[in-house]
Amino acid sequence: MTEANRILLRQRQAETLQWETKHRADGSSYVVPKNPGDKSLR
């Protein structure tokens, strides 16, 4: 893995930590921000 790919991977992992998946009773799902006030990656 190149250094550029490692950096990109770290960025993507940080982005995914800011979201959480919610599941509805009908089995569908959606994502919401864990901290709605945090605008650092949006």
PDB file of N, CA, C and O in Angstrom:
ATOM      1  N   MET A   1       0.853  -1.174   0.000  1.00  0.00           N
ATOM      2  CA  MET A   1       0.000   0.000   0.000  1.00  0.00           C
ATOM      3  C   MET A   1       0.905   1.245   0.000  1.00  0.00           C
ATOM      4  O   MET A   1       1.849   1.346   0.782  1.00  0.00           O
ATOM      5  N   THR A   2       0.596   2.157  -0.872  1.00  0.00           N
ATOM      6  CA  THR A   2       1.404   3.371  -0.959  1.00  0.00           C
ATOM      7  C   THR A   2       1.069   4.315   0.196  1.00  0.00           C
ATOM      8  O   THR A   2       0.027   4.177   0.836  1.00  0.00           O
ATOM      9  N   GLU A   3       1.948   5.262   0.453  1.00  0.00           N
ATOM     10  CA  GLU A   3       1.716   6.230   1.524  1.00  0.00           C
ATOM     11  C   GLU A   3       0.455   7.054   1.252  1.00  0.00           C
ATOM     12  O   GLU A   3      -0.291   7.377   2.176  1.00  0.00           O
ATOM     13  N   ALA A   4       0.223   7.389  -0.007  1.00  0.00           N
ATOM     14  CA  ALA A   4      -0.983   8.153  -0.364  1.00  0.00           C
ATOM     15  C   ALA A   4      -2.241   7.351  -0.020  1.00  0.00           C
ATOM     16  O   ALA A   4      -3.223   7.909   0.468  1.00  0.00           O
ATOM     17  N   ASN A   5      -2.206   6.054  -0.272  1.00  0.00           N
ATOM     18  CA  ASN A   5      -3.359   5.207   0.049  1.00  0.00           C
ATOM     19  C   ASN A   5      -3.553   5.079   1.550  1.00  0.00           C
ATOM     20  O   ASN A   5      -4.687   5.034   2.028  1.00  0.00           O
ATOM     21  N   ARG A   6      -2.448   5.019   2.304  1.00  0.00           N
ATOM     22  CA  ARG A   6      -2.553   4.951   3.762  1.00  0.00           C
ATOM     23  C   ARG A   6      -3.205   6.219   4.314  1.00  0.00           C
ATOM     24  O   ARG A   6      -4.048   6.153   5.210  1.00  0.00           O
ATOM     25  N   ILE A   7      -2.811   7.364   3.776  1.00  0.00           N
ATOM     26  CA  ILE A   7      -3.385   8.633   4.214  1.00  0.00           C
ATOM     27  C   ILE A   7      -4.873   8.680   3.886  1.00  0.00           C
ATOM     28  O   ILE A   7      -5.686   9.078   4.720  1.00  0.00           O
ATOM     29  N   LEU A   8      -5.222   8.277   2.683  1.00  0.00           N
ATOM     30  CA  LEU A   8      -6.623   8.255   2.274  1.00  0.00           C
ATOM     31  C   LEU A   8      -7.435   7.309   3.155  1.00  0.00           C
ATOM     32  O   LEU A   8      -8.557   7.630   3.550  1.00  0.00           O
ATOM     33  N   LEU A   9      -6.869   6.151   3.460  1.00  0.00           N
ATOM     34  CA  LEU A   9      -7.553   5.188   4.324  1.00  0.00           C
ATOM     35  C   LEU A   9      -7.813   5.787   5.701  1.00  0.00           C
ATOM     36  O   LEU A   9      -8.909   5.636   6.240  1.00  0.00           O
ATOM     37  N   ARG A  10      -6.823   6.464   6.277  1.00  0.00           N
ATOM     38  CA  ARG A  10      -7.003   7.095   7.590  1.00  0.00           C
ATOM     39  C   ARG A  10      -8.091   8.159   7.543  1.00  0.00           C
ATOM     40  O   ARG A  10      -8.878   8.283   8.482  1.00  0.00           O
ATOM     41  N   GLN A  11      -8.143   8.929   6.457  1.00  0.00           N
ATOM     42  CA  GLN A  11      -9.183   9.956   6.318  1.00  0.00           C
ATOM     43  C   GLN A  11     -10.563   9.318   6.251  1.00  0.00           C
ATOM     44  O   GLN A  11     -11.498   9.779   6.907  1.00  0.00           O
ATOM     45  N   ARG A  12     -10.690   8.266   5.465  1.00  0.00           N
ATOM     46  CA  ARG A  12     -11.986   7.591   5.327  1.00  0.00           C
ATOM     47  C   ARG A  12     -12.425   6.963   6.642  1.00  0.00           C
ATOM     48  O   ARG A  12     -13.605   6.998   6.989  1.00  0.00           O
ATOM     49  N   GLN A  13     -11.475   6.388   7.372  1.00  0.00           N
ATOM     50  CA  GLN A  13     -11.825   5.792   8.663  1.00  0.00           C
ATOM     51  C   GLN A  13     -12.295   6.869   9.631  1.00  0.00           C
ATOM     52  O   GLN A  13     -13.243   6.644  10.384  1.00  0.00           O
ATOM     53  N   ALA A  14     -11.657   8.027   9.628  1.00  0.00           N
ATOM     54  CA  ALA A  14     -12.082   9.129  10.497  1.00  0.00           C
ATOM     55  C   ALA A  14     -13.479   9.599  10.124  1.00  0.00           C
ATOM     56  O   ALA A  14     -14.283   9.921  10.999  1.00  0.00           O
ATOM     57  N   GLU A  15     -13.770   9.640   8.833  1.00  0.00           N
ATOM     58  CA  GLU A  15     -15.101  10.056   8.385  1.00  0.00           C
ATOM     59  C   GLU A  15     -16.173   9.093   8.858  1.00  0.00           C
ATOM     60  O   GLU A  15     -17.244   9.524   9.285  1.00  0.00           O
ATOM     61  N   THR A  16     -15.904   7.790   8.787  1.00  0.00           N
ATOM     62  CA  THR A  16     -16.928   6.821   9.179  1.00  0.00           C
ATOM     63  C   THR A  16     -17.209   6.852  10.665  1.00  0.00           C
ATOM     64  O   THR A  16     -18.298   6.469  11.091  1.00  0.00           O
ATOM     65  N   LEU A  17     -16.255   7.297  11.464  1.00  0.00           N
ATOM     66  CA  LEU A  17     -16.482   7.386  12.909  1.00  0.00           C
ATOM     67  C   LEU A  17     -17.484   8.470  13.270  1.00  0.00           C
ATOM     68  O   LEU A  17     -18.013   8.477  14.382  1.00  0.00           O
ATOM     69  N   GLN A  18     -17.750   9.383  12.349  1.00  0.00           N
ATOM     70  CA  GLN A  18     -18.665  10.484  12.637  1.00  0.00           C
ATOM     71  C   GLN A  18     -20.127  10.132  12.353  1.00  0.00           C
ATOM     72  O   GLN A  18     -21.014  10.941  12.626  1.00  0.00           O
ATOM     73  N   TRP A  19     -20.385   8.980  11.827  1.00  0.00           N
ATOM     74  CA  TRP A  19     -21.747   8.592  11.460  1.00  0.00           C
ATOM     75  C   TRP A  19     -22.142   7.313  12.181  1.00  0.00           C
ATOM     76  O   TRP A  19     -21.290   6.493  12.525  1.00  0.00           O
ATOM     77  N   GLU A  20     -23.425   7.153  12.406  1.00  0.00           N
ATOM     78  CA  GLU A  20     -23.913   5.883  12.931  1.00  0.00           C
ATOM     79  C   GLU A  20     -25.133   5.452  12.128  1.00  0.00           C
ATOM     80  O   GLU A  20     -25.902   6.279  11.639  1.00  0.00           O
ATOM     81  N   THR A  21     -25.288   4.156  12.008  1.00  0.00           N
ATOM     82  CA  THR A  21     -26.392   3.597  11.238  1.00  0.00           C
ATOM     83  C   THR A  21     -27.570   3.329  12.156  1.00  0.00           C
ATOM     84  O   THR A  21     -27.423   2.693  13.200  1.00  0.00           O
ATOM     85  N   LYS A  22     -28.730   3.814  11.765  1.00  0.00           N
ATOM     86  CA  LYS A  22     -29.966   3.557  12.500  1.00  0.00           C
ATOM     87  C   LYS A  22     -30.792   2.561  11.699  1.00  0.00           C
ATOM     88  O   LYS A  22     -30.835   2.617  10.470  1.00  0.00           O
ATOM     89  N   HIS A  23     -31.444   1.652  12.407  1.00  0.00           N
ATOM     90  CA  HIS A  23     -32.271   0.639  11.751  1.00  0.00           C
ATOM     91  C   HIS A  23     -33.733   0.845  12.131  1.00  0.00           C
ATOM     92  O   HIS A  23     -34.071   1.022  13.301  1.00  0.00           O
ATOM     93  N   ARG A  24     -34.573   0.818  11.131  1.00  0.00           N
ATOM     94  CA  ARG A  24     -36.014   0.942  11.359  1.00  0.00           C
ATOM     95  C   ARG A  24     -36.613  -0.440  11.606  1.00  0.00           C
ATOM     96  O   ARG A  24     -35.989  -1.462  11.317  1.00  0.00           O
ATOM     97  N   ALA A  25     -37.813  -0.454  12.136  1.00  0.00           N
ATOM     98  CA  ALA A  25     -38.505  -1.710  12.435  1.00  0.00           C
ATOM     99  C   ALA A  25     -38.760  -2.522  11.163  1.00  0.00           C
ATOM    100  O   ALA A  25     -38.822  -3.751  11.212  1.00  0.00           O
ATOM    101  N   ASP A  26     -38.908  -1.830  10.016  1.00  0.00           N
ATOM    102  CA  ASP A  26     -39.196  -2.561   8.778  1.00  0.00           C
ATOM    103  C   ASP A  26     -37.921  -3.155   8.147  1.00  0.00           C
ATOM    104  O   ASP A  26     -37.984  -3.775   7.086  1.00  0.00           O
ATOM    105  N   GLY A  27     -36.777  -2.963   8.801  1.00  0.00           N
ATOM    106  CA  GLY A  27     -35.536  -3.549   8.306  1.00  0.00           C
ATOM    107  C   GLY A  27     -34.670  -2.594   7.492  1.00  0.00           C
ATOM    108  O   GLY A  27     -33.513  -2.906   7.211  1.00  0.00           O
ATOM    109  N   SER A  28     -35.204  -1.447   7.113  1.00  0.00           N
ATOM    110  CA  SER A  28     -34.403  -0.480   6.365  1.00  0.00           C
ATOM    111  C   SER A  28     -33.470   0.257   7.324  1.00  0.00           C
ATOM    112  O   SER A  28     -33.651   0.205   8.540  1.00  0.00           O
ATOM    113  N   SER A  29     -32.495   0.927   6.781  1.00  0.00           N
ATOM    114  CA  SER A  29     -31.540   1.639   7.620  1.00  0.00           C
ATOM    115  C   SER A  29     -31.174   2.980   7.001  1.00  0.00           C
ATOM    116  O   SER A  29     -31.400   3.215   5.814  1.00  0.00           O
ATOM    117  N   TYR A  30     -30.608   3.853   7.823  1.00  0.00           N
ATOM    118  CA  TYR A  30     -30.146   5.158   7.362  1.00  0.00           C
ATOM    119  C   TYR A  30     -29.024   5.609   8.280  1.00  0.00           C
ATOM    120  O   TYR A  30     -28.875   5.078   9.380  1.00  0.00           O
ATOM    121  N   VAL A  31     -28.237   6.574   7.848  1.00  0.00           N
ATOM    122  CA  VAL A  31     -27.132   7.065   8.675  1.00  0.00           C
ATOM    123  C   VAL A  31     -27.438   8.472   9.172  1.00  0.00           C
ATOM    124  O   VAL A  31     -28.059   9.277   8.478  1.00  0.00           O
ATOM    125  N   VAL A  32     -26.989   8.743  10.385  1.00  0.00           N
ATOM    126  CA  VAL A  32     -27.141  10.056  10.995  1.00  0.00           C
ATOM    127  C   VAL A  32     -25.811  10.438  11.630  1.00  0.00           C
ATOM    128  O   VAL A  32     -25.031   9.563  12.007  1.00  0.00           O
ATOM    129  N   PRO A  33     -25.545  11.731  11.751  1.00  0.00           N
ATOM    130  CA  PRO A  33     -24.307  12.145  12.417  1.00  0.00           C
ATOM    131  C   PRO A  33     -24.361  11.803  13.901  1.00  0.00           C
ATOM    132  O   PRO A  33     -25.395  11.998  14.539  1.00  0.00           O
ATOM    133  N   LYS A  34     -23.268  11.299  14.458  1.00  0.00           N
ATOM    134  CA  LYS A  34     -23.221  11.006  15.887  1.00  0.00           C
ATOM    135  C   LYS A  34     -23.288  12.291  16.692  1.00  0.00           C
ATOM    136  O   LYS A  34     -23.904  12.327  17.757  1.00  0.00           O
ATOM    137  N   ASN A  35     -22.660  13.342  16.193  1.00  0.00           N
ATOM    138  CA  ASN A  35     -22.665  14.637  16.865  1.00  0.00           C
ATOM    139  C   ASN A  35     -23.104  15.677  15.842  1.00  0.00           C
ATOM    140  O   ASN A  35     -22.271  16.172  15.082  1.00  0.00           O
ATOM    141  N   PRO A  36     -24.387  16.021  15.800  1.00  0.00           N
ATOM    142  CA  PRO A  36     -24.890  16.949  14.774  1.00  0.00           C
ATOM    143  C   PRO A  36     -24.194  18.314  14.780  1.00  0.00           C
ATOM    144  O   PRO A  36     -24.173  18.988  13.750  1.00  0.00           O
ATOM    145  N   GLY A  37     -23.629  18.731  15.905  1.00  0.00           N
ATOM    146  CA  GLY A  37     -22.966  20.019  15.971  1.00  0.00           C
ATOM    147  C   GLY A  37     -21.562  20.026  15.378  1.00  0.00           C
ATOM    148  O   GLY A  37     -20.992  21.093  15.147  1.00  0.00           O
ATOM    149  N   ASP A  38     -21.003  18.847  15.131  1.00  0.00           N
ATOM    150  CA  ASP A  38     -19.635  18.745  14.613  1.00  0.00           C
ATOM    151  C   ASP A  38     -19.660  18.865  13.103  1.00  0.00           C
ATOM    152  O   ASP A  38     -20.219  18.002  12.426  1.00  0.00           O
ATOM    153  N   LYS A  39     -19.066  19.917  12.562  1.00  0.00           N
ATOM    154  CA  LYS A  39     -19.051  20.139  11.123  1.00  0.00           C
ATOM    155  C   LYS A  39     -17.660  19.956  10.521  1.00  0.00           C
ATOM    156  O   LYS A  39     -17.398  20.427   9.415  1.00  0.00           O
ATOM    157  N   SER A  40     -16.758  19.269  11.246  1.00  0.00           N
ATOM    158  CA  SER A  40     -15.362  19.199  10.837  1.00  0.00           C
ATOM    159  C   SER A  40     -15.154  18.488   9.495  1.00  0.00           C
ATOM    160  O   SER A  40     -14.266  18.869   8.732  1.00  0.00           O
ATOM    161  N   LEU A  41     -15.939  17.488   9.205  1.00  0.00           N
ATOM    162  CA  LEU A  41     -15.746  16.749   7.947  1.00  0.00           C
ATOM    163  C   LEU A  41     -16.877  16.961   6.958  1.00  0.00           C
ATOM    164  O   LEU A  41     -16.936  16.287   5.930  1.00  0.00           O
ATOM    165  N   ARG A  42     -17.769  17.883   7.254  1.00  0.00           N
ATOM    166  CA  ARG A  42     -18.888  18.132   6.354  1.00  0.00           C
ATOM    167  C   ARG A  42     -18.807  19.488   5.740  1.00  0.00           C
ATOM    168  O   ARG A  42     -19.676  19.862   4.952  1.00  0.00           O
TER     169      ARG A  42
END
